[in-house]
Amino acid sequence: MRWGKRGARINCISAGIIFTPLAYDELNSAERGAFYRNMLDKSPAGRGGTPDEIGALAEFLFGPNGTYVTW
């Protein structure tokens, strides 16, 4: 609370699986593919995210429109 009065904002983005070239490699991996597909199935959204979605979230949280949001 004391840091909020000084303008500090504490936020964290815990994105899960984001569809990047590395994620596609992992999903198609014989060793780890089933593990990552299981993570996607258990995700509340039922899918992975995109880099654009994470970028938009970060832009909101750390920009002028997200000043009310803090941990």
BAKOLVO-157119 format. One record per residue (C-alpha): x, y, z; residue in one letter. Coordinates in pm, whole numbers, plus 50000, padded with zeros to 5 digits. Layout:
REM BAKOLVO-157119
XYZa;...
END
This chain:
REM BAKOLVO-157119
500005000050000m;502755024750084r;504305021649737w;500975028249565g;500885062449727k;504195069149553r;502805059549214g;504255024449199a;502194998449016r;502884961549063i;501524938348796n;502494905148645c;501514888348321i;501484850548353s;500704842247995a;500904804647966g;501474791847613i;501894819347356i;501924808646993f;505424817046876t;507684796146651p;509144779946964l;505674770947093a;504804754046764y;508034733946787d;507144723047141e;503564713847050l;504844692046767n;507624676646975s;507424639047024a;508824643047376e;506864673147504r;503934677947269g;501394659047481a;502354679147789f;501794712447613y;498564701247447r;497304690947792n;498154725847921m;496124741147639l;493174718347711d;493204728648079k;493544765648004s;490454786048102p;490414800147749a;490904765647598g;493644778947371r;497004795547367g;497514832647329g;499124853647060t;502024877847091p;499634906046992d;497294897447281e;500134898247534i;501464930447383g;498054947047412a;497754935947775l;501214949247859a;500474981947682e;497304985947888f;498794975948225l;501914997148194f;500415026148002g;498325055948109p;495025036748085n;496115011048342g;497025034248628t;494205021548849y;495214984948811v;497804972049056t;498424940849258w;
END
